Amino acid sequence: MSGCGRVGLTAGAPALYASRMYPRSSLLPLLGCTAAAAGLLFPGCGGSDDAGGTATRPAHAASAAAAKPSVVVPQVVGLQQDKARRRATRAGVVLKVVGYAGKYGNGRYNVRCVKVFSQSPVAGERRPKGASISVLIKECKTPTTGPVPPAGTT
């Protein structure tokens, strides 16, 4: 253990694998020395070139970020599904249904009116044009009739 000192293992999967494969006493000096050697061999990697410590972005990266227009996410909670989809399309985002709540989620009820129950991201956030809004939907009114029987049981 020359000059590198003892370094604790990180909680990641590679460290867990390495700790099972090799005895702990032989692995610790190696981890510390490897990190120190990488710092000496590659001093300019990942850092900035100027003395002030501020990194500058390449011109092509700055123009690529500016080329992607962003839009404001609309409020769709409480709207019927077709109206919410139209509002999202006008705003430049796509409505994506990720789940169902209430009796409509059961799948055996005939429900005429479905509305948006929750959305993510919330209204007012900025997203790239064409991004998706994840929504949960629910029936407008709870059905008073019983469920439709499964196929082949009547």
ZIJOGI-V736465 format. One record per residue. N is the residue number from 1. SS is DSSP state (alpha for helix, beta for strand, coil for the rest). PHI is phi as a letter, one per 30 degrees, with the letter a starting at -180 (999 if undefined). PSI is psi in radians with two decimals (none if undefined). Layout:
BEGIN
N/SS/PHI/PSI, N/SS/PHI/PSI
END
This chain:
BEGIN
1/coil/999/1.27, 2/coil/d/2.05, 3/coil/i/-0.26, 4/coil/d/-0.52, 5/coil/i/3.08, 6/coil/c/2.34, 7/coil/b/2.34, 8/coil/d/2.68, 9/coil/d/2.55, 10/coil/d/2.87, 11/coil/d/0.30, 12/coil/d/2.96, 13/alpha/d/-0.74, 14/alpha/d/-0.65, 15/alpha/d/-0.65, 16/alpha/d/-0.76, 17/alpha/d/-0.81, 18/alpha/d/-0.63, 19/alpha/d/-0.46, 20/alpha/d/-0.53, 21/alpha/d/-0.58, 22/coil/b/2.59, 23/coil/d/2.52, 24/alpha/e/-0.66, 25/alpha/d/-0.55, 26/alpha/d/-0.31, 27/alpha/d/-0.62, 28/alpha/d/-0.84, 29/alpha/d/-0.58, 30/alpha/d/-0.72, 31/alpha/d/-0.77, 32/alpha/d/-0.72, 33/alpha/d/-0.66, 34/alpha/d/-0.75, 35/alpha/d/-0.70, 36/alpha/d/-0.70, 37/alpha/d/-0.68, 38/alpha/d/-0.65, 39/alpha/d/-0.59, 40/alpha/d/-0.67, 41/alpha/d/-0.61, 42/coil/b/1.19, 43/coil/d/-0.46, 44/coil/c/-0.10, 45/coil/d/2.19, 46/coil/i/-0.08, 47/coil/c/-2.96, 48/coil/c/2.74, 49/coil/d/-0.48, 50/coil/d/2.82, 51/coil/d/-0.36, 52/coil/d/-0.26, 53/coil/i/0.12, 54/coil/c/2.25, 55/coil/d/2.44, 56/coil/c/2.53, 57/coil/d/2.52, 58/coil/d/2.70, 59/alpha/d/-0.65, 60/alpha/d/-0.54, 61/alpha/d/-0.67, 62/alpha/d/-0.69, 63/alpha/d/-0.55, 64/alpha/d/-0.66, 65/alpha/d/-0.61, 66/alpha/d/-0.42, 67/alpha/d/-0.44, 68/coil/d/1.85, 69/coil/d/2.58, 70/beta/c/2.70, 71/beta/b/2.80, 72/beta/d/2.29, 73/coil/d/2.23, 74/coil/d/2.83, 75/coil/d/2.04, 76/coil/b/-0.09, 77/coil/d/2.29, 78/coil/j/-0.22, 79/coil/d/2.66, 80/beta/d/2.70, 81/alpha/e/-0.75, 82/alpha/d/-0.66, 83/alpha/d/-0.67, 84/alpha/d/-0.69, 85/alpha/d/-0.70, 86/alpha/d/-0.75, 87/alpha/d/-0.70, 88/alpha/d/-0.71, 89/alpha/d/-0.74, 90/alpha/d/-0.59, 91/alpha/d/-0.25, 92/coil/j/0.32, 93/coil/b/2.95, 94/beta/c/2.35, 95/beta/d/2.22, 96/beta/b/2.01, 97/beta/d/2.12, 98/beta/c/-0.15, 99/beta/a/2.97, 100/beta/b/2.56, 101/beta/b/2.80, 102/alpha/i/-2.81, 103/alpha/d/-0.40, 104/alpha/d/-0.57, 105/alpha/d/-0.33, 106/alpha/d/-0.62, 107/coil/i/-0.15, 108/coil/c/0.11, 109/coil/c/2.44, 110/coil/d/1.98, 111/coil/b/2.23, 112/coil/d/-0.68, 113/coil/c/2.18, 114/beta/b/2.31, 115/beta/b/2.86, 116/beta/d/2.22, 117/beta/c/-0.69, 118/beta/a/2.80, 119/beta/b/2.69, 120/beta/b/2.21, 121/coil/d/2.85, 122/coil/d/2.81, 123/coil/d/2.46, 124/coil/j/-0.30, 125/coil/d/2.72, 126/beta/c/2.36, 127/beta/b/2.77, 128/beta/d/2.60, 129/coil/d/2.34, 130/coil/j/-0.03, 131/coil/d/2.86, 132/beta/c/2.60, 133/beta/c/2.11, 134/beta/d/2.27, 135/beta/b/2.63, 136/beta/c/2.42, 137/beta/c/2.77, 138/beta/b/2.75, 139/beta/d/2.63, 140/coil/d/-0.76, 141/coil/b/2.49, 142/coil/d/2.25, 143/coil/d/2.46, 144/coil/c/-0.26, 145/coil/d/2.87, 146/coil/d/2.98, 147/coil/d/2.76, 148/coil/d/2.28, 149/coil/d/2.63, 150/coil/d/2.66, 151/coil/d/2.39, 152/coil/i/0.09, 153/coil/c/-0.14, 154/coil/c/none
END
